Amino acid sequence: MTGPEAVPPRPAASAGGAPLAGRISGTRWGGKIRAIETWFDDDPESLAGYDVWISHQRSQPLSAGGWHYRYTLFVDLLQSEQALLGGMRRGTAREIRNAQTRDGFVCTFNEAPTAEDLVAFAAFYDAYPLHPDQPPMDRVRLGEFHQAGFLKFAEVRDPDGAVLVRHGVLGHDRSGIAQPVYQVSAYHQAADQAQANAIGRANRLLYYREFLFYKERGYRIYDLNGWYTGTEDAKRLRINLFKEGFRGKVCCGFDCEEAVSLRGRVYVVLKTLKRWLFQPELAREFRRLRTKPKKLPDYQET
């Protein structure tokens, strides 16, 4: 595998473009801190009235302080449909082809979810946890994505109409990047290995159909939303292998948290002290995220 590429900067907006969407205005610290969140260098025109600016996946840090590396995999949607599938690992491409020709799965997309759709998605998330200790869906966060106007849903059903997999995707229109933030499936509750294998095929198929769906709508990148650079967490390494099957490119950006008021500076300092003094696991993870890996893992063809 070649080295990571930088997250590409946002293309210049066209004159008279659509109203801005995809920026979240929320609060922290029990409502005392007002925060604005942006993605992919889509910077706000003004930070007036805010205490903290949270900027995800920037091409450069905001300052020397509050940032960490953000590695992910980008799938190039400017490729042809044939190149997208043909460039995948053989096993991944085979599973997708089998899902298309044998399984009778049906993929559907919802670009304008309603409040009722959010309730149904959250209920599915809670009904099919990835592990027994998974907390319930953060419905406030889900609502923030929806209120910002860039949350979209997709799902795949079996021939009997049962939902097997659901995705929640952020459509960053101004940067041309689609980014899944929720991926929920019935895989871990499957009755047997055959059913689990079918759900795995359904999930790969849904990702591929999302590539085509967003490609048709003019998006240039599908961001697989994260790539673990460590070596110790076996679960995250398995997720890496799954994502690697789609043959995206490793890209490196920066997640930043910047105080933009006195109240914000107090918040950031206290949050940092809490992490280093009372949250050793978070502190170790932050140290890892601040350290550039000496060598990115290589994966053999499968």
Phi, psi and omega per residue, in radians:
M1 nan 2.428 3.097
T2 -1.350 2.944 -3.129
G3 -1.191 2.950 -3.078
P4 -1.282 2.600 3.011
E5 -1.699 2.760 3.055
A6 -1.303 2.602 3.022
V7 -1.076 2.179 -3.109
P8 -1.175 2.464 3.105
P9 -1.163 2.768 3.137
R10 -1.143 2.349 3.060
P11 -1.102 2.699 3.115
A12 -1.105 2.410 3.138
A13 -1.295 2.521 3.106
S14 -1.348 2.663 -3.138
A15 -1.131 2.418 3.103
G16 1.209 0.491 -3.097
G17 -1.254 -3.106 -3.111
A18 -1.182 2.705 3.086
P19 -1.000 2.629 -3.109
L20 -1.128 2.422 3.043
A21 -2.467 2.959 3.064
G22 1.495 0.223 3.027
R23 -1.957 2.300 -3.074
I24 -1.816 2.238 3.024
S25 -1.921 2.028 -3.094
G26 -2.533 -2.918 -3.110
T27 -2.268 2.804 3.057
R28 -2.313 2.953 2.993
W29 1.000 0.859 3.103
G30 1.157 0.525 3.116
G31 1.525 0.003 -3.090
K32 -1.457 -0.376 -3.095
I33 -2.003 2.175 3.114
R34 -1.691 2.178 -3.058
A35 -2.112 2.583 2.990
I36 -2.105 2.391 3.139
E37 -2.043 2.383 3.077
T38 -2.355 2.891 -3.116
W39 -2.298 2.562 2.925
F40 0.925 0.881 3.058
D41 1.091 0.311 3.075
D42 -1.491 1.371 -2.931
D43 -1.427 2.534 3.096
P44 -1.222 2.631 3.102
E45 -1.202 -0.502 -3.114
S46 -2.557 2.543 3.059
L47 -1.894 0.219 -3.139
A48 -1.059 2.316 3.119
G49 1.561 -0.075 3.130
Y50 -1.870 2.734 3.101
D51 -1.864 -0.551 -3.090
V52 -2.410 2.412 3.048
W53 -1.979 2.060 3.111
I54 -1.845 2.000 -3.061
S55 -2.059 2.011 -3.053
H56 -1.631 2.393 2.967
Q57 0.948 0.909 3.072
R58 -1.343 2.740 3.041
S59 -1.356 -0.381 3.090
Q60 -2.506 2.647 3.088
P61 -1.111 2.707 3.060
L62 -1.267 -0.644 3.137
S63 -2.715 -3.073 -3.106
A64 -1.314 -0.201 -2.992
G65 -1.671 -1.618 -2.869
G66 -1.388 1.351 3.101
W67 -2.543 2.839 2.914
H68 -2.571 2.806 -3.138
Y69 -1.168 2.575 3.077
R70 -2.285 1.814 3.094
Y71 -1.646 2.499 3.115
T72 -2.714 3.122 3.091
L73 -2.041 2.203 3.093
F74 -1.835 2.240 2.997
V75 -1.735 2.195 -3.090
D76 -1.363 1.911 -3.121
L77 -1.460 -0.058 3.081
L78 -1.386 -0.138 3.036
Q79 -1.204 2.828 3.029
S80 -1.251 2.826 3.089
E81 -0.997 -0.716 -3.136
Q82 -1.149 -0.692 -3.133
A83 -1.204 -0.616 3.125
L84 -1.053 -0.827 -3.132
L85 -1.337 -0.728 -3.086
G86 -1.188 -0.413 -3.137
G87 -1.482 -0.093 -3.128
M88 -1.325 2.873 3.006
R89 -1.034 2.598 -3.053
R90 -1.006 -0.734 -3.118
G91 -1.140 -0.720 3.124
T92 -1.141 -0.816 3.130
A93 -1.077 -0.689 3.135
R94 -1.106 -0.749 3.126
E95 -1.090 -0.697 3.128
I96 -1.155 -0.782 3.133
R97 -1.091 -0.723 3.102
N98 -1.106 -0.700 3.120
A99 -1.111 -0.610 -3.125
Q100 -1.324 -0.619 -2.999
T101 -1.732 -0.436 -3.008
R102 -1.964 -0.662 -2.876
D103 -1.486 -0.373 -3.132
G104 1.243 0.441 3.119
F105 -1.219 2.614 3.115
V106 -2.144 2.112 3.110
C107 -1.756 2.365 3.089
T108 -2.294 2.690 -3.075
F109 -2.237 2.474 -3.120
N110 -2.232 1.787 -3.088
E111 -1.494 -0.198 -3.114
A112 -2.405 1.222 -3.093
P113 -1.126 2.548 3.091
T114 -1.650 3.048 3.079
A115 -1.042 -0.637 3.111
E116 -1.161 -0.625 3.097
D117 -1.124 -0.669 3.104
L118 -1.113 -0.704 3.113
V119 -1.089 -0.765 -3.132
A120 -1.155 -0.698 3.137
F121 -1.133 -0.775 3.133
A122 -1.114 -0.664 3.116
A123 -1.143 -0.691 3.094
F124 -1.125 -0.738 3.110
Y125 -1.022 -0.795 -3.120
D126 -1.233 -0.521 -3.101
A127 -1.337 -0.406 -3.076
Y128 -2.247 1.228 -3.122
P129 -1.237 2.666 3.076
L130 -1.252 -0.486 3.120
H131 -2.649 2.781 -3.040
P132 -1.045 -0.486 -3.085
D133 -1.617 0.159 -3.108
Q134 -1.136 2.243 3.112
P135 -1.236 2.822 3.102
P136 -1.092 2.799 3.082
M137 -0.920 2.332 3.022
D138 -1.349 1.637 -3.054
R139 -1.224 -0.459 3.070
V140 -1.151 -0.796 3.133
R141 -1.120 -0.750 3.095
L142 -1.020 -0.739 3.116
G143 -1.158 -0.591 3.089
E144 -1.113 -0.770 3.086
F145 -1.043 -0.742 -3.124
H146 -1.165 -0.765 -3.120
Q147 -1.113 -0.564 3.129
A148 -1.282 -0.230 2.996
G149 1.506 0.339 -3.134
F150 -2.276 0.286 3.088
L151 -1.592 2.277 3.121
K152 -2.300 2.645 -3.135
F153 -2.024 2.679 2.995
A154 -2.552 2.644 3.126
E155 -2.639 2.829 3.065
V156 -2.287 2.342 -3.139
R157 -2.057 2.694 3.055
D158 -1.444 3.052 -3.095
P159 -1.039 -0.376 3.118
D160 -1.531 -0.019 3.099
G161 1.631 0.036 3.134
A162 -1.346 2.342 3.105
V163 -1.310 2.214 3.136
L164 -1.801 -0.674 -3.069
V165 -2.505 2.480 3.006
R166 -2.321 2.437 3.075
H167 -2.106 2.503 2.933
G168 -1.982 2.132 -2.990
V169 -2.147 2.408 3.003
L170 -1.624 2.162 3.099
G171 -1.722 1.724 -3.139
H172 -1.458 1.552 -2.990
D173 -1.092 -0.725 -3.045
R174 -1.227 -0.517 3.106
S175 -1.667 -0.216 -3.124
G176 1.253 0.582 -3.098
I177 -2.155 2.262 3.012
A178 -1.795 2.401 -2.974
Q179 -2.486 1.954 3.113
P180 -1.285 2.262 3.088
V181 -1.920 -0.280 3.072
Y182 -2.343 2.313 3.012
Q183 -2.374 1.943 -3.047
V184 -2.154 2.342 3.117
S185 -2.529 2.888 3.102
A186 -1.561 0.288 -3.031
Y187 -0.984 -0.829 -3.048
H188 -1.342 -0.158 3.077
Q189 -1.887 0.239 -3.117
A190 -1.089 2.545 -3.110
A191 -1.233 -0.538 -3.124
D192 -2.720 3.108 -3.073
Q193 -1.172 -0.585 3.127
A194 -1.096 -0.736 3.108
Q195 -1.181 -0.690 3.103
A196 -1.071 -0.725 3.115
N197 -1.102 -0.687 3.122
A198 -1.125 -0.697 3.122
I199 -1.172 -0.650 3.056
G200 -1.059 -0.730 3.081
R201 -1.132 -0.703 3.135
A202 -1.075 -0.702 -3.137
N203 -1.152 -0.768 3.103
R204 -1.107 -0.697 3.108
L205 -1.079 -0.732 -3.109
L206 -1.132 -0.703 3.067
Y207 -1.041 -0.798 -3.118
Y208 -1.104 -0.759 3.121
R209 -1.134 -0.559 3.052
E210 -1.167 -0.681 3.057
F211 -0.931 -0.842 -3.088
L212 -1.218 -0.685 -3.125
F213 -1.061 -0.855 -3.101
Y214 -1.323 -0.528 3.037
K215 -1.046 -0.797 -3.136
E216 -1.094 -0.441 -3.115
R217 -1.669 0.207 3.008
G218 1.572 0.121 3.068
Y219 -1.289 2.605 -3.085
R220 -1.853 -0.321 -3.067
I221 -2.455 2.444 2.904
Y222 -1.938 1.992 -3.109
D223 -1.588 2.011 -3.116
L224 -1.274 0.043 2.892
N225 1.137 1.115 2.969
G226 1.990 2.482 3.083
W227 -2.631 2.082 -3.031
Y228 -1.328 2.184 -3.120
T229 -1.731 -0.017 3.130
G230 -1.438 -3.035 -3.100
T231 -2.274 -0.055 -2.973
E232 -1.758 -0.528 -3.028
D233 -1.531 1.785 -3.065
A234 -1.097 -0.634 -3.129
K235 -1.112 -0.808 -3.128
R236 -1.225 -0.511 3.062
L237 -1.180 -0.623 3.079
R238 -1.159 -0.670 3.083
I239 -1.113 -0.693 3.044
N240 -0.952 -0.828 -3.108
L241 -1.076 -0.710 3.092
F242 -1.044 -0.849 -3.107
K243 -1.158 -0.648 -3.134
E244 -1.069 -0.419 3.120
G245 -1.043 -0.445 -3.134
F246 -1.491 -0.092 3.041
R247 1.092 0.773 3.003
G248 -1.379 2.996 3.098
K249 -1.730 2.394 3.080
V250 -1.227 2.189 3.116
C251 -2.190 2.605 -3.105
C252 -2.125 2.176 3.032
G253 -2.246 -2.808 -3.060
F254 -2.387 2.268 2.959
D255 -1.699 2.245 -2.998
C256 -2.226 2.568 2.995
E257 -2.307 1.992 -2.997
E258 -2.122 2.187 3.034
A259 -1.281 2.328 -3.127
V260 -2.166 0.230 3.047
S261 -2.673 2.927 3.093
L262 -1.064 -0.762 3.113
R263 -1.065 -0.670 3.105
G264 -1.146 -0.662 3.122
R265 -1.126 -0.708 3.088
V266 -1.075 -0.766 3.137
Y267 -1.049 -0.830 -3.101
V268 -1.132 -0.733 3.128
V269 -1.105 -0.809 -3.132
L270 -1.157 -0.655 3.100
K271 -1.114 -0.731 3.133
T272 -1.143 -0.778 3.116
L273 -1.070 -0.719 3.129
K274 -1.063 -0.741 -3.137
R275 -1.099 -0.828 -3.052
W276 -1.290 -0.508 -3.076
L277 -1.614 -0.572 -2.968
F278 -2.208 -0.098 -3.096
Q279 -2.250 1.255 -3.031
P280 -1.050 -0.601 3.125
E281 -1.162 -0.743 3.084
L282 -1.136 -0.657 3.131
A283 -1.115 -0.723 3.113
R284 -1.133 -0.728 3.128
E285 -1.127 -0.678 3.131
F286 -1.156 -0.679 3.088
R287 -1.073 -0.705 3.114
R288 -1.106 -0.732 -3.102
L289 -1.235 -0.367 3.095
R290 -1.529 -0.100 -3.079
T291 -1.876 2.185 3.106
K292 -1.324 2.254 -3.123
P293 -1.119 2.486 3.123
K294 -1.175 -0.602 -3.124
K295 -2.630 2.275 3.087
L296 -1.393 2.511 -3.117
P297 -1.073 2.566 3.027
D298 -1.807 2.511 3.120
Y299 -2.085 2.383 3.114
Q300 -1.420 2.640 3.099
E301 -1.097 2.373 3.072
T302 -2.282 nan nan
